Amino acid sequence: MSPTKTRPHHLSPAVLLGVVSTVLALVLFGQIPGEGRWVAELGNSVHGPAFAVVTLILIVLLRRRQERRATVLGDYSVALAAGVLLGALVEVLQFATGRDASFDDLLRDTLGAVAALGFFSVRDSRVGLLPRCNAIRWTGVLAAVVSAAIIVAPIVVTGAAYLQRNRTFPTLVDFQSPLSTFFLAVSTAVTVERTALPFTASGGESGTNALRVLLAGDKRWALFLQEPRPDWRGYERVGLDVMNPTEVPLRIAVRIWDTHPHSDRRDGDIGSIEVAPGSRATVTVALPQASTAAREPQVDLATIRKFVLKQDRANQAREFYLVRVWLE
């Protein structure tokens, strides 16, 4: 007696639509626990695989229609268009509910859909019946790989930046690597550029990179180094290698912020540095320490979250180069 053939089990359309709804709800309302740049980058990149899943389910549903007159290109086009429209709908709903919405997220949604369809074409039996099916499949794979690489690249860069931050500590930043600007942020009154340090008799070195900082008039400005390694206990001073190419004195205020809220934000102001006209100098500022009376320091050195250079009222220079910042 011959064995009985069983039909492969397929999930019902209702179940598949439920999966689509769940994925869209997670993208719309989900939050990745934690904080920091890595959380934001991971949350953004999730759009790609989420809409890859949505698009795969959409094309499976299209293939289950009773009407089979649709072409392969038609099915793929409809699935891609539907995936992009759902992505646009999610962005509109995010905006309506007060959350961030962006065209970058919609681009990631589209790339995820393209990657899904490209990889799906490799195993698609209907594609195998087409003329030049191999060329079509290779084109699909190429599109899928490129799309997936674009989605994954920010996560790779983010991971590399965190690894570099940890490897170079207690140097906080030195601008020799392109990743050195990853944790930098500036106010609107500042323009920054990573560039070669000018070679001058005042201390410039050929091949040394630095951050060129241009200040806009007398407006208040600030330069932020975000998410340094947080535990600064055991260190007494912060050092800065700064070049002042102007003909007037450069004076910069230094601040550090921890993760605890303060009633007085001036608690983090730890001092100022001054660099003479046309010179390069190494200067240090003392970190706050507990007093002999066992009074707690104004800033918790175990939970530092931001290092800040900001406007000093006595400053006259409108340009400087920041070469390196470190703890000692």
ZAVEX-593207 format. One line per 10 residues: number of its first residue (from 1); their letters; for each residue z, x, y of C-alpha. Coordinates in Angstrom, 2 decimals. Example, Ala and Ser with C-alpha at 12.3 -4.5 7.8 and 13.67 -1.06 7.14 Angstrom:
1> as> 7.80/12.30/-4.50 ~ 7.14/13.67/-1.06;
This chain:
1> msptktrphh> 0.00/0.00/0.00 ~ -1.08/1.52/3.29 ~ 1.51/1.99/6.01 ~ 1.56/-0.64/8.73 ~ 0.30/0.60/12.07 ~ 2.57/-0.15/14.98 ~ 1.36/-0.63/18.53 ~ 2.85/1.78/21.05 ~ 5.60/0.24/23.12 ~ 4.83/-0.13/26.83;
11> lspavllgvv> 7.31/-0.94/29.54 ~ 6.66/-4.32/31.09 ~ 5.19/-4.57/34.62 ~ 8.50/-6.03/35.79 ~ 10.37/-2.94/34.60 ~ 7.83/-0.60/36.18 ~ 8.00/-2.46/39.49 ~ 11.78/-2.25/39.25 ~ 11.52/1.53/38.93 ~ 9.24/1.64/41.99;
21> stvlalvlfg> 11.73/-0.45/43.98 ~ 14.61/1.78/42.91 ~ 12.78/4.97/43.89 ~ 11.83/3.52/47.29 ~ 15.42/2.36/47.86 ~ 16.74/5.84/47.07 ~ 14.30/7.39/49.54 ~ 15.21/4.82/52.19 ~ 18.99/4.73/51.79 ~ 19.93/7.74/49.66;
31> qipgegrwva> 21.97/10.62/51.05 ~ 22.30/14.07/49.51 ~ 25.98/15.12/49.63 ~ 26.80/18.16/51.70 ~ 25.75/19.49/55.06 ~ 23.64/22.28/56.45 ~ 20.01/23.22/56.71 ~ 19.52/23.20/52.93 ~ 20.57/19.53/52.74 ~ 17.96/18.54/55.33;
41> elgnsvhgpa> 15.19/20.55/53.67 ~ 16.04/19.22/50.21 ~ 16.16/15.66/51.52 ~ 12.74/16.07/53.10 ~ 11.17/17.61/50.00 ~ 12.43/14.78/47.78 ~ 9.74/12.56/49.33 ~ 7.06/14.42/47.37 ~ 8.31/13.89/43.79 ~ 9.53/10.38/44.65;
51> favvtliliv> 6.08/9.23/45.68 ~ 4.51/11.11/42.78 ~ 6.52/8.82/40.48 ~ 5.59/5.74/42.52 ~ 1.88/6.61/42.46 ~ 1.85/7.28/38.71 ~ 3.41/3.87/38.08 ~ 0.89/2.22/40.38 ~ -2.09/3.66/38.54 ~ -0.55/2.70/35.17;
61> llrrrqerra> -0.20/-0.88/36.44 ~ -3.81/-0.84/37.65 ~ -4.96/0.28/34.20 ~ -3.24/-2.71/32.59 ~ -5.27/-5.28/34.47 ~ -7.43/-7.54/32.38 ~ -10.40/-6.90/34.66 ~ -11.82/-3.52/33.66 ~ -14.80/-3.38/36.03 ~ -13.00/-1.10/38.46;
71> tvlgdysval> -14.25/2.48/38.44 ~ -12.06/5.49/37.84 ~ -12.50/6.50/41.48 ~ -11.60/2.97/42.51 ~ -8.34/3.02/40.54 ~ -7.38/6.41/41.95 ~ -8.26/5.37/45.50 ~ -6.26/2.14/45.29 ~ -3.23/3.95/43.81 ~ -3.37/6.62/46.52;
81> aagvllgalv> -3.79/4.09/49.32 ~ -0.96/1.94/47.99 ~ 1.33/4.96/47.71 ~ 0.59/6.03/51.29 ~ 1.12/2.48/52.59 ~ 4.47/2.27/50.81 ~ 5.40/5.62/52.37 ~ 4.49/4.30/55.81 ~ 6.56/1.19/55.15 ~ 9.59/3.32/54.25;
91> evlqfatgrd> 9.23/5.29/57.50 ~ 9.02/2.07/59.53 ~ 12.13/0.71/57.79 ~ 13.97/3.98/58.41 ~ 13.14/3.74/62.10 ~ 14.22/0.09/62.20 ~ 17.57/0.91/60.57 ~ 18.34/3.78/62.96 ~ 17.53/6.60/60.56 ~ 15.08/9.44/61.20;
101> asfddllrdt> 11.42/8.62/60.59 ~ 8.63/11.17/60.85 ~ 4.97/11.79/60.14 ~ 6.06/14.91/58.24 ~ 7.79/12.69/55.67 ~ 4.66/10.55/55.40 ~ 2.65/13.73/54.81 ~ 5.02/14.69/52.00 ~ 4.63/11.20/50.53 ~ 0.84/11.64/50.58;
111> lgavaalgff> 1.02/15.12/49.04 ~ 3.25/13.78/46.27 ~ 0.73/11.02/45.54 ~ -2.18/13.49/45.47 ~ -0.27/15.84/43.16 ~ 0.53/13.01/40.75 ~ -3.07/11.81/40.57 ~ -4.41/15.34/40.22 ~ -2.19/16.13/37.22 ~ -2.76/12.65/35.76;
121> svrdsrvgll> -6.52/13.25/35.72 ~ -6.07/16.04/33.15 ~ -4.84/13.57/30.50 ~ -6.78/10.54/31.68 ~ -9.15/9.44/28.89 ~ -11.34/7.54/31.34 ~ -11.93/10.72/33.32 ~ -13.00/12.37/30.05 ~ -15.86/9.87/29.74 ~ -17.31/10.76/33.13;
131> prcnairwtg> -20.19/13.18/33.68 ~ -18.88/16.58/34.77 ~ -15.40/15.58/33.66 ~ -14.27/19.20/33.47 ~ -15.22/19.84/37.09 ~ -13.41/16.66/38.12 ~ -10.29/17.68/36.23 ~ -10.26/21.19/37.66 ~ -10.66/19.74/41.14 ~ -7.74/17.41/40.45;
141> vlaavvsaai> -5.57/20.26/39.18 ~ -6.41/22.38/42.23 ~ -5.51/19.53/44.59 ~ -2.31/18.90/42.65 ~ -1.22/22.55/42.67 ~ -1.92/22.97/46.39 ~ -0.07/19.73/47.21 ~ 2.91/20.68/45.05 ~ 3.04/24.16/46.61 ~ 3.13/22.68/50.12;
151> ivapivvtga> 5.98/20.39/49.09 ~ 8.00/23.15/47.40 ~ 7.39/25.90/49.99 ~ 10.13/24.81/52.46 ~ 12.71/24.79/49.65 ~ 11.67/28.30/48.59 ~ 11.88/29.57/52.19 ~ 15.26/27.90/52.67 ~ 16.65/29.47/49.51 ~ 15.32/32.89/50.51;
161> aylqrnrtfp> 16.91/32.56/53.97 ~ 20.33/31.75/52.49 ~ 20.05/34.63/50.02 ~ 19.17/37.03/52.83 ~ 22.06/35.74/54.94 ~ 24.52/36.43/52.13 ~ 23.01/39.79/51.19 ~ 23.11/41.27/54.72 ~ 26.62/40.08/55.63 ~ 28.61/41.33/57.61;
171> tlvdfqspls> 25.41/41.74/59.61 ~ 24.84/38.27/60.99 ~ 21.24/38.84/62.08 ~ 18.97/41.84/62.66 ~ 15.43/40.36/63.10 ~ 13.72/42.82/60.77 ~ 12.65/39.99/58.46 ~ 10.62/36.91/59.45 ~ 13.42/34.87/57.85 ~ 15.89/36.20/60.43;
181> tfflavstav> 15.05/33.37/62.84 ~ 15.62/30.65/60.22 ~ 19.15/29.80/61.43 ~ 18.42/30.19/65.14 ~ 18.38/27.30/67.60 ~ 18.04/27.33/71.39 ~ 18.56/25.00/74.30 ~ 15.58/23.79/76.33 ~ 16.14/26.43/79.02 ~ 15.45/29.30/76.60;
191> tvertalpft> 12.24/30.66/75.09 ~ 12.53/33.11/72.19 ~ 10.06/35.29/70.30 ~ 10.58/37.74/67.45 ~ 8.66/40.83/68.50 ~ 8.68/44.63/68.49 ~ 11.25/46.22/70.73 ~ 9.57/48.01/73.67 ~ 9.61/51.79/73.42 ~ 11.48/53.06/76.46;
201> asggesgtna> 13.65/56.01/77.35 ~ 16.62/53.65/77.45 ~ 16.79/53.37/73.69 ~ 13.77/51.53/72.38 ~ 12.61/52.56/68.91 ~ 9.07/52.29/67.64 ~ 8.81/49.70/64.86 ~ 12.17/48.02/65.55 ~ 11.97/44.24/65.79 ~ 14.15/42.19/68.10;
211> lrvllagdkr> 14.44/38.73/69.55 ~ 12.98/38.55/73.05 ~ 14.86/35.94/75.07 ~ 13.44/34.47/78.28 ~ 15.72/32.38/80.50 ~ 14.39/29.61/82.72 ~ 15.79/30.05/86.22 ~ 19.43/29.17/86.83 ~ 19.55/26.40/84.23 ~ 22.34/26.37/81.67;
221> walflqeprp> 21.20/27.90/78.41 ~ 22.50/28.70/74.95 ~ 21.29/30.57/71.86 ~ 22.83/29.40/68.56 ~ 23.11/31.27/65.27 ~ 23.91/28.44/62.89 ~ 25.54/28.56/59.46 ~ 26.63/32.19/59.28 ~ 28.77/32.99/56.27 ~ 31.88/31.06/57.29;
231> dwrgyervgl> 34.77/33.33/56.28 ~ 35.30/35.99/58.97 ~ 38.89/36.82/58.01 ~ 39.48/40.56/57.80 ~ 37.10/41.30/60.67 ~ 38.39/42.12/64.16 ~ 35.31/42.32/66.36 ~ 31.75/41.10/66.67 ~ 29.18/43.70/67.72 ~ 25.91/43.17/69.55;
241> dvmnptevpl> 22.96/45.52/70.09 ~ 21.28/44.29/73.29 ~ 18.55/45.63/75.55 ~ 18.22/44.65/79.22 ~ 14.67/45.47/80.43 ~ 15.23/44.00/83.91 ~ 16.32/45.67/87.14 ~ 19.49/43.58/87.49 ~ 22.68/43.41/85.39 ~ 22.72/41.23/82.27;
251> riavriwdth> 25.88/39.28/81.51 ~ 26.24/36.91/78.54 ~ 29.17/34.75/77.43 ~ 30.06/34.73/73.72 ~ 31.47/31.77/71.80 ~ 32.24/30.95/68.17 ~ 32.76/27.47/66.69 ~ 34.58/26.57/63.54 ~ 34.36/23.36/61.50 ~ 37.49/21.82/63.04;
261> phsdrrdgdi> 37.25/19.63/66.15 ~ 39.07/20.98/69.20 ~ 40.48/19.02/72.10 ~ 39.31/21.81/74.39 ~ 35.87/23.22/73.51 ~ 36.67/26.36/75.53 ~ 38.88/27.45/72.62 ~ 35.82/29.15/71.14 ~ 35.03/31.28/74.20 ~ 35.96/34.79/73.09;
271> gsievapgsr> 34.57/36.91/75.95 ~ 31.50/38.22/77.73 ~ 29.26/41.25/77.40 ~ 27.49/43.18/80.15 ~ 24.45/45.46/79.92 ~ 23.31/47.60/82.85 ~ 19.78/47.30/84.27 ~ 17.04/49.00/82.25 ~ 19.30/49.99/79.37 ~ 20.13/49.28/75.74;
281> atvtvalpqa> 23.78/49.06/74.74 ~ 26.03/48.38/71.77 ~ 28.91/46.16/72.86 ~ 31.75/44.48/70.98 ~ 33.94/41.43/71.58 ~ 37.34/40.94/69.95 ~ 37.74/38.03/67.56 ~ 40.80/35.79/68.00 ~ 43.70/36.73/65.73 ~ 47.07/35.14/64.99;
291> staarepqvd> 49.77/36.40/67.35 ~ 52.97/38.15/66.29 ~ 54.79/34.89/67.01 ~ 52.89/33.33/64.12 ~ 50.92/31.09/66.49 ~ 47.70/29.85/64.93 ~ 44.53/31.35/66.46 ~ 42.46/28.99/68.59 ~ 39.53/29.35/66.20 ~ 39.82/29.31/62.40;
301> latirkfvlk> 38.08/32.48/61.21 ~ 37.91/31.06/57.67 ~ 35.55/28.23/58.67 ~ 33.09/29.61/61.25 ~ 29.99/27.45/61.55 ~ 28.22/28.73/64.65 ~ 27.89/31.88/66.80 ~ 26.73/31.22/70.36 ~ 25.41/33.27/73.25 ~ 25.40/31.25/76.45;
311> qdranqaref> 25.13/31.32/80.21 ~ 27.55/33.45/82.19 ~ 27.82/32.47/85.84 ~ 27.64/36.12/86.92 ~ 24.36/36.80/85.12 ~ 21.33/37.82/87.18 ~ 18.82/38.89/84.49 ~ 16.20/36.45/83.19 ~ 15.19/38.38/80.08 ~ 16.83/40.39/77.32;
321> ylvrvwle> 16.25/41.61/73.77 ~ 18.79/40.86/71.03 ~ 18.43/43.53/68.33 ~ 21.36/42.95/65.99 ~ 24.68/41.09/65.62 ~ 27.37/42.12/63.12 ~ 31.08/41.98/62.31 ~ 33.40/44.95/62.13;
